[in-house]
């Protein structure tokens, strides 16, 4: 094992790093926290976590850090291997503090106990990365509570998307901006997908989806219901609202019924693995909120494009999905922010209610209206009603490219 680890470390220090593109999240700032914390970089598969670690290596210098990917099949999945890693590092480089970039460390048993010991007994900085929610603040083991900072990574936002395309928005005419916005809405923000030619985008997203179902759900949670899980994902992707009871009813009449308990458990797995995020109804009653329908949003709009059975009629849903993903990413950066939807018993609905602590900060409606079109009266009526209920004057309607005092085109909103 010692010889293998020595080989891996020397390989790392001598191999050229791949090209990386700066993201909104800059991990270098976490080196200046002034406290001993493990930095846990987490998020859905293929959103760019590994490249963030490699970009940090470029910023600080490759010889000042060590990168290990624990999905390397050569590495034994044992805690002893972690201990031996530091022994080999000390033999090669002495006792100087290093920055440890540890990718998919959750594959190693009792990794959390080892990380805590290293934080308490050495001066090494530790950055952990993984697709599993085991690295999220909600599921961190007890040993790391209070000893870690979670950084959640999302697919590219629109400004990052343009940077990956090497496009400067202020230099682009409106028609080209709209063309790029349409590409972003349909094909999403997975970095690898953004960079490949159009014909390969669907191949990549299918591979992501298959790997996610197999490794992040079936293998991790030791379940056998692959058919049920795949059907559930398609049903949720094609539902604007859901309840557990309604999802369970969708399986009646198939080969076998599925219990509400099973559906609830699978939905929990999908949310814990970052595939789905759900918005609750905004209501003062917690009991009513828990009983009400939820609105599901997938991690990326390309997954919605791929799973939707009504894609040609679904541009409005894709626009709403992009707005939701943008707001959800902002919520993860702002611990005071909460996000809900609102709906009354007459089916007047507002897509997004943004709240900070007890204050309603903004109401947002989305609708696919093009320049020269007419704003549906229902959208205005729902927003005006909600405005009076919540005493909130900060309202907007996000459209495709229709603009007036109340409406803002999607591309303009994404660039603000």
TIKOLZA-220739 format. One record per residue (C-alpha): residue in one letter; chain; x, y, z; residue number from 1. Coordinates in steps of 0.5 Angstrom, whole numbers. Each point is the difference from the previous one (the first is absolute). Layout:
BEGIN
<"A" "A" <X Y Z> NUM>
...
//
This chain:
BEGIN
<"X" "A" <0 0 0> 1>
<"X" "A" <6 5 2> 2>
<"X" "A" <3 -1 -7> 3>
<"X" "A" <-7 1 -4> 4>
<"X" "A" <-1 7 4> 5>
<"X" "A" <7 2 -1> 6>
<"X" "A" <-1 -1 -8> 7>
<"X" "A" <-7 3 1> 8>
<"X" "A" <3 7 3> 9>
<"X" "A" <6 0 -5> 10>
<"X" "A" <-5 -1 -6> 11>
<"X" "A" <-4 6 3> 12>
<"X" "A" <6 5 1> 13>
<"X" "A" <2 -2 -7> 14>
<"X" "A" <-6 0 -4> 15>
<"X" "A" <-3 6 -4> 16>
<"X" "A" <-6 3 3> 17>
<"X" "A" <-6 0 -5> 18>
<"X" "A" <-3 7 -2> 19>
<"X" "A" <-5 3 5> 20>
<"X" "A" <-4 6 -1> 21>
<"X" "A" <-2 4 6> 22>
<"X" "A" <-7 -1 3> 23>
<"X" "A" <-4 5 5> 24>
<"X" "A" <2 -5 6> 25>
<"X" "A" <8 1 1> 26>
<"X" "A" <3 -5 5> 27>
<"X" "A" <6 4 2> 28>
<"X" "A" <-4 5 4> 29>
<"X" "A" <-1 -6 5> 30>
<"X" "A" <7 0 2> 31>
<"X" "A" <0 6 3> 32>
<"X" "A" <-6 -1 5> 33>
<"X" "A" <5 0 6> 34>
<"X" "A" <-3 -6 3> 35>
<"X" "A" <1 -8 -1> 36>
<"X" "A" <-6 -2 -4> 37>
<"X" "A" <0 -6 -5> 38>
<"X" "A" <-3 3 -7> 39>
<"X" "A" <-6 -4 -3> 40>
<"X" "A" <-1 1 -7> 41>
<"X" "A" <-6 -4 -2> 42>
<"X" "A" <-6 0 -5> 43>
<"X" "A" <-3 -4 -6> 44>
<"X" "A" <5 -4 -4> 45>
<"X" "A" <4 3 -6> 46>
<"X" "A" <-2 7 3> 47>
<"X" "A" <8 2 0> 48>
<"X" "A" <2 -2 7> 49>
<"X" "A" <7 -3 -2> 50>
<"X" "A" <1 6 -5> 51>
<"X" "A" <-1 5 6> 52>
<"X" "A" <5 -4 4> 53>
<"X" "A" <5 0 -6> 54>
<"X" "A" <-1 7 -1> 55>
<"X" "A" <2 1 7> 56>
<"X" "A" <6 -4 -1> 57>
<"X" "A" <2 5 -6> 58>
<"X" "A" <-1 6 5> 59>
<"X" "A" <4 -3 6> 60>
<"X" "A" <6 -4 -4> 61>
<"X" "A" <-1 -7 -2> 62>
<"X" "A" <6 -1 5> 63>
<"X" "A" <-3 3 6> 64>
<"X" "A" <-6 -5 0> 65>
<"X" "A" <-2 -8 -1> 66>
<"X" "A" <-6 -2 -5> 67>
<"X" "A" <-2 -7 1> 68>
<"X" "A" <-7 -3 -3> 69>
<"X" "A" <-2 -6 4> 70>
<"X" "A" <-4 -3 -6> 71>
<"X" "A" <7 -2 -2> 72>
<"X" "A" <-1 -7 -1> 73>
<"X" "A" <8 -1 2> 74>
<"X" "A" <-2 2 7> 75>
<"X" "A" <-2 -4 6> 76>
<"X" "A" <-7 2 3> 77>
<"X" "A" <3 0 7> 78>
<"X" "A" <1 5 6> 79>
<"X" "A" <7 -3 0> 80>
<"X" "A" <2 3 -7> 81>
<"X" "A" <-2 7 3> 82>
<"X" "A" <5 0 6> 83>
<"X" "A" <5 -3 -5> 84>
<"X" "A" <-1 6 -5> 85>
<"X" "A" <2 5 5> 86>
<"X" "A" <6 -4 2> 87>
<"X" "A" <3 -1 -7> 88>
<"X" "A" <-2 8 -1> 89>
<"X" "A" <5 1 6> 90>
<"X" "A" <5 -4 -2> 91>
<"X" "A" <0 3 -7> 92>
<"X" "A" <-1 7 2> 93>
<"X" "A" <2 1 8> 94>
<"X" "A" <-5 3 5> 95>
<"X" "A" <-2 6 -4> 96>
<"X" "A" <-8 1 0> 97>
<"X" "A" <-3 -2 -7> 98>
<"X" "A" <-7 1 -3> 99>
<"X" "A" <-3 -6 -1> 100>
<"X" "A" <-5 -1 -6> 101>
<"X" "A" <-4 -6 2> 102>
<"X" "A" <-5 -2 -6> 103>
<"X" "A" <-6 -5 2> 104>
<"X" "A" <3 -1 7> 105>
<"X" "A" <-7 -3 2> 106>
<"X" "A" <2 -7 -3> 107>
<"X" "A" <5 -1 5> 108>
<"X" "A" <-3 -3 7> 109>
<"X" "A" <1 5 6> 110>
<"X" "A" <3 5 -4> 111>
<"X" "A" <-4 5 4> 112>
<"X" "A" <4 -2 7> 113>
<"X" "A" <7 0 -4> 114>
<"X" "A" <-2 7 -3> 115>
<"X" "A" <-1 3 7> 116>
<"X" "A" <6 -3 3> 117>
<"X" "A" <4 4 -6> 118>
<"X" "A" <-3 6 2> 119>
<"X" "A" <1 0 7> 120>
<"X" "A" <7 -3 0> 121>
<"X" "A" <3 3 -6> 122>
<"X" "A" <1 7 -4> 123>
<"X" "A" <-3 -3 -7> 124>
<"X" "A" <-6 3 -3> 125>
<"X" "A" <-5 -5 -3> 126>
<"X" "A" <-5 1 -5> 127>
<"X" "A" <-4 -6 -1> 128>
<"X" "A" <-5 -1 -7> 129>
<"X" "A" <-5 -5 -2> 130>
<"X" "A" <-7 -1 -3> 131>
<"X" "A" <-3 -3 6> 132>
<"X" "A" <-4 4 5> 133>
<"X" "A" <4 -3 5> 134>
<"X" "A" <5 6 0> 135>
<"X" "A" <-6 5 0> 136>
<"X" "A" <-2 4 7> 137>
<"X" "A" <-6 -5 1> 138>
<"X" "A" <3 -6 0> 139>
<"X" "A" <7 1 2> 140>
<"X" "A" <2 -5 6> 141>
<"X" "A" <1 2 7> 142>
<"X" "A" <7 1 0> 143>
<"X" "A" <0 5 -5> 144>
<"X" "A" <-6 4 3> 145>
<"X" "A" <3 7 1> 146>
<"X" "A" <7 -2 -3> 147>
<"X" "A" <-2 1 -7> 148>
<"X" "A" <-3 5 -6> 149>
<"X" "A" <-4 -2 -5> 150>
<"X" "A" <0 3 -7> 151>
<"X" "A" <-5 -3 -5> 152>
<"X" "A" <1 1 -7> 153>
<"X" "A" <-5 0 -5> 154>
<"X" "A" <0 0 -8> 155>
<"X" "A" <3 6 -3> 156>
<"X" "A" <-5 6 0> 157>
<"X" "A" <-1 4 -6> 158>
<"X" "A" <6 5 1> 159>
<"X" "A" <5 -6 1> 160>
<"X" "A" <-3 -3 -6> 161>
<"X" "A" <1 6 -4> 162>
<"X" "A" <7 0 3> 163>
<"X" "A" <1 -8 -2> 164>
<"X" "A" <-2 2 -7> 165>
<"X" "A" <5 6 0> 166>
<"X" "A" <-6 5 -1> 167>
<"X" "A" <0 7 3> 168>
<"X" "A" <-7 2 0> 169>
<"X" "A" <1 8 0> 170>
<"X" "A" <3 -2 -7> 171>
<"X" "A" <-6 -4 -3> 172>
<"X" "A" <-6 2 -4> 173>
<"X" "A" <-7 -1 3> 174>
<"X" "A" <-1 -6 -5> 175>
<"X" "A" <6 -3 2> 176>
<"X" "A" <-1 0 7> 177>
<"X" "A" <-7 -3 -1> 178>
<"X" "A" <3 -6 -4> 179>
<"X" "A" <5 -1 6> 180>
<"X" "A" <-5 1 5> 181>
<"X" "A" <-5 -6 -4> 182>
<"X" "A" <6 -4 0> 183>
<"X" "A" <1 1 7> 184>
<"X" "A" <-7 -2 2> 185>
<"X" "A" <-1 -6 -4> 186>
<"X" "A" <7 -3 1> 187>
<"X" "A" <2 3 7> 188>
<"X" "A" <6 1 4> 189>
<"X" "A" <4 -6 1> 190>
<"X" "A" <7 2 -2> 191>
<"X" "A" <2 -6 -4> 192>
<"X" "A" <-7 0 -4> 193>
<"X" "A" <1 8 -1> 194>
<"X" "A" <7 -1 -4> 195>
<"X" "A" <-2 -6 -4> 196>
<"X" "A" <-3 0 -7> 197>
<"X" "A" <-8 0 0> 198>
<"X" "A" <0 -7 -3> 199>
<"X" "A" <4 -3 6> 200>
<"X" "A" <-4 4 6> 201>
<"X" "A" <-6 -5 0> 202>
<"X" "A" <5 -6 0> 203>
<"X" "A" <4 3 6> 204>
<"X" "A" <-7 2 4> 205>
<"X" "A" <-2 -7 -1> 206>
<"X" "A" <6 -3 3> 207>
<"X" "A" <0 5 6> 208>
<"X" "A" <-7 -3 1> 209>
<"X" "A" <1 -7 0> 210>
<"X" "A" <7 1 4> 211>
<"X" "A" <-4 4 5> 212>
<"X" "A" <-6 -5 1> 213>
<"X" "A" <5 -6 1> 214>
<"X" "A" <5 3 4> 215>
<"X" "A" <-3 5 4> 216>
<"X" "A" <-7 -3 1> 217>
<"X" "A" <0 -8 -1> 218>
<"X" "A" <7 -1 3> 219>
<"X" "A" <0 5 5> 220>
<"X" "A" <-7 -2 3> 221>
<"X" "A" <1 -7 -2> 222>
<"X" "A" <-7 0 -3> 223>
<"X" "A" <-2 -5 -6> 224>
<"X" "A" <-6 4 -3> 225>
<"X" "A" <3 3 -6> 226>
<"X" "A" <-6 0 -4> 227>
<"X" "A" <-4 3 5> 228>
<"X" "A" <5 6 1> 229>
<"X" "A" <1 1 -7> 230>
<"X" "A" <-8 1 -1> 231>
<"X" "A" <0 4 6> 232>
<"X" "A" <5 5 -3> 233>
<"X" "A" <-4 0 -6> 234>
<"X" "A" <-6 2 4> 235>
<"X" "A" <3 5 4> 236>
<"X" "A" <3 3 -6> 237>
<"X" "A" <-6 1 -4> 238>
<"X" "A" <-4 2 7> 239>
<"X" "A" <-1 8 1> 240>
<"X" "A" <-2 -2 7> 241>
<"X" "A" <0 -6 4> 242>
<"X" "A" <-2 -4 7> 243>
<"X" "A" <2 -7 2> 244>
<"X" "A" <-7 -2 0> 245>
<"X" "A" <-1 2 -8> 246>
<"X" "A" <7 -3 -2> 247>
<"X" "A" <-2 -7 3> 248>
<"X" "A" <-7 1 -3> 249>
<"X" "A" <4 0 -7> 250>
<"X" "A" <3 -7 1> 251>
<"X" "A" <-7 -3 1> 252>
<"X" "A" <-2 -4 -6> 253>
<"X" "A" <7 -2 -2> 254>
<"X" "A" <3 -6 1> 255>
<"X" "A" <1 1 8> 256>
<"X" "A" <-3 5 5> 257>
<"X" "A" <5 4 3> 258>
<"X" "A" <-1 3 8> 259>
<"X" "A" <0 7 2> 260>
<"X" "A" <6 -2 5> 261>
<"X" "A" <4 -3 -6> 262>
<"X" "A" <-1 7 -4> 263>
<"X" "A" <1 4 6> 264>
<"X" "A" <7 -3 1> 265>
<"X" "A" <2 0 -8> 266>
<"X" "A" <-2 7 0> 267>
<"X" "A" <5 1 6> 268>
<"X" "A" <5 -3 -3> 269>
<"X" "A" <0 4 -6> 270>
<"X" "A" <0 7 4> 271>
<"X" "A" <5 -3 4> 272>
<"X" "A" <4 -1 -6> 273>
<"X" "A" <-1 7 -3> 274>
<"X" "A" <-4 -3 -6> 275>
<"X" "A" <-6 4 2> 276>
<"X" "A" <-2 6 4> 277>
<"X" "A" <-7 1 2> 278>
<"X" "A" <-4 7 2> 279>
<"X" "A" <-5 0 6> 280>
<"X" "A" <-6 4 0> 281>
<"X" "A" <1 7 3> 282>
<"X" "A" <-5 -1 6> 283>
<"X" "A" <0 2 7> 284>
<"X" "A" <-2 -7 2> 285>
<"X" "A" <5 -5 1> 286>
<"X" "A" <-5 -5 0> 287>
<"X" "A" <-3 2 -7> 288>
<"X" "A" <7 1 -3> 289>
<"X" "A" <1 -7 1> 290>
<"X" "A" <-6 -2 -3> 291>
<"X" "A" <0 4 -6> 292>
<"X" "A" <2 -2 -7> 293>
<"X" "A" <8 2 -1> 294>
<"X" "A" <3 2 -6> 295>
<"X" "A" <6 -4 -3> 296>
<"X" "A" <6 3 -3> 297>
<"X" "A" <6 -4 -3> 298>
<"X" "A" <7 1 1> 299>
<"X" "A" <1 3 -8> 300>
<"X" "A" <-5 2 -5> 301>
<"X" "A" <3 -5 -5> 302>
<"X" "A" <-2 -6 4> 303>
<"X" "A" <-7 3 0> 304>
<"X" "A" <0 0 -8> 305>
<"X" "A" <3 -7 0> 306>
<"X" "A" <-6 -3 5> 307>
<"X" "A" <-6 5 -3> 308>
<"X" "A" <-5 -4 -4> 309>
<"X" "A" <-2 7 -3> 310>
<"X" "A" <6 3 -1> 311>
<"X" "A" <-3 4 -6> 312>
<"X" "A" <-5 3 4> 313>
<"X" "A" <4 1 6> 314>
<"X" "A" <5 6 -1> 315>
<"X" "A" <-4 4 5> 316>
<"X" "A" <1 -5 5> 317>
<"X" "A" <8 0 -2> 318>
<"X" "A" <0 7 1> 319>
<"X" "A" <-3 -1 7> 320>
<"X" "A" <5 -5 2> 321>
<"X" "A" <6 4 -2> 322>
<"X" "A" <-3 6 5> 323>
<"X" "A" <-1 -5 5> 324>
<"X" "A" <7 -3 0> 325>
<"X" "A" <3 7 0> 326>
<"X" "A" <-4 2 6> 327>
<"X" "A" <2 -7 3> 328>
<"X" "A" <7 2 -1> 329>
<"X" "A" <-1 7 3> 330>
<"X" "A" <-3 -4 6> 331>
<"X" "A" <5 -4 2> 332>
<"X" "A" <5 6 0> 333>
<"X" "A" <-5 4 5> 334>
<"X" "A" <-2 -4 6> 335>
<"X" "A" <-5 6 1> 336>
<"X" "A" <-4 -2 -6> 337>
<"X" "A" <-6 -4 -1> 338>
<"X" "A" <-3 -2 -6> 339>
<"X" "A" <-8 -2 -1> 340>
<"X" "A" <-5 0 -5> 341>
<"X" "A" <-7 2 1> 342>
<"X" "A" <-7 -2 -2> 343>
<"X" "A" <-7 1 2> 344>
<"X" "A" <-7 -4 0> 345>
<"X" "A" <-1 3 -7> 346>
<"X" "A" <6 -2 -3> 347>
<"X" "A" <3 7 0> 348>
<"X" "A" <8 -2 1> 349>
<"X" "A" <6 4 0> 350>
<"X" "A" <6 -4 -2> 351>
<"X" "A" <5 3 5> 352>
<"X" "A" <0 3 7> 353>
<"X" "A" <6 3 3> 354>
<"X" "A" <1 0 7> 355>
<"X" "A" <5 2 5> 356>
<"X" "A" <-1 -2 7> 357>
<"X" "A" <-8 3 1> 358>
<"X" "A" <1 5 -6> 359>
<"X" "A" <-3 -1 -7> 360>
<"X" "A" <5 3 -4> 361>
<"X" "A" <-2 -1 -7> 362>
<"X" "A" <-5 -4 -4> 363>
<"X" "A" <1 -3 -7> 364>
<"X" "A" <-4 -2 -5> 365>
<"X" "A" <3 -4 -7> 366>
<"X" "A" <-4 0 -6> 367>
<"X" "A" <2 -2 -8> 368>
<"X" "A" <-2 7 -3> 369>
<"X" "A" <4 2 -6> 370>
<"X" "A" <1 7 -3> 371>
<"X" "A" <-6 3 -3> 372>
<"X" "A" <-4 -5 4> 373>
<"X" "A" <-6 1 6> 374>
<"X" "A" <1 -1 7> 375>
<"X" "A" <-5 -5 3> 376>
<"X" "A" <-5 3 4> 377>
<"X" "A" <0 -6 5> 378>
<"X" "A" <8 2 1> 379>
<"X" "A" <-2 7 2> 380>
<"X" "A" <-6 -2 4> 381>
<"X" "A" <4 -5 4> 382>
<"X" "A" <6 5 1> 383>
<"X" "A" <-5 5 2> 384>
<"X" "A" <-3 -4 5> 385>
<"X" "A" <6 -3 3> 386>
<"X" "A" <3 7 1> 387>
<"X" "A" <-6 3 4> 388>
<"X" "A" <0 -6 5> 389>
<"X" "A" <7 0 1> 390>
<"X" "A" <1 8 0> 391>
<"X" "A" <6 -1 -5> 392>
<"X" "A" <1 5 -5> 393>
<"X" "A" <6 -3 -3> 394>
<"X" "A" <-3 -4 -6> 395>
<"X" "A" <2 -2 -7> 396>
<"X" "A" <-2 -5 -5> 397>
<"X" "A" <6 -3 -4> 398>
<"X" "A" <-1 -2 -7> 399>
<"X" "A" <3 -2 -6> 400>
<"X" "A" <2 7 -4> 401>
<"X" "A" <-7 4 2> 402>
<"X" "A" <2 6 4> 403>
<"X" "A" <-4 6 4> 404>
<"X" "A" <0 3 6> 405>
<"X" "A" <-2 -7 4> 406>
<"X" "A" <3 -5 -5> 407>
<"X" "A" <7 -1 -1> 408>
<"X" "A" <3 -5 -5> 409>
<"X" "A" <4 -6 2> 410>
<"X" "A" <7 2 -2> 411>
<"X" "A" <0 6 3> 412>
<"X" "A" <-3 -3 7> 413>
<"X" "A" <6 -5 -1> 414>
<"X" "A" <5 5 -1> 415>
<"X" "A" <-2 5 6> 416>
//
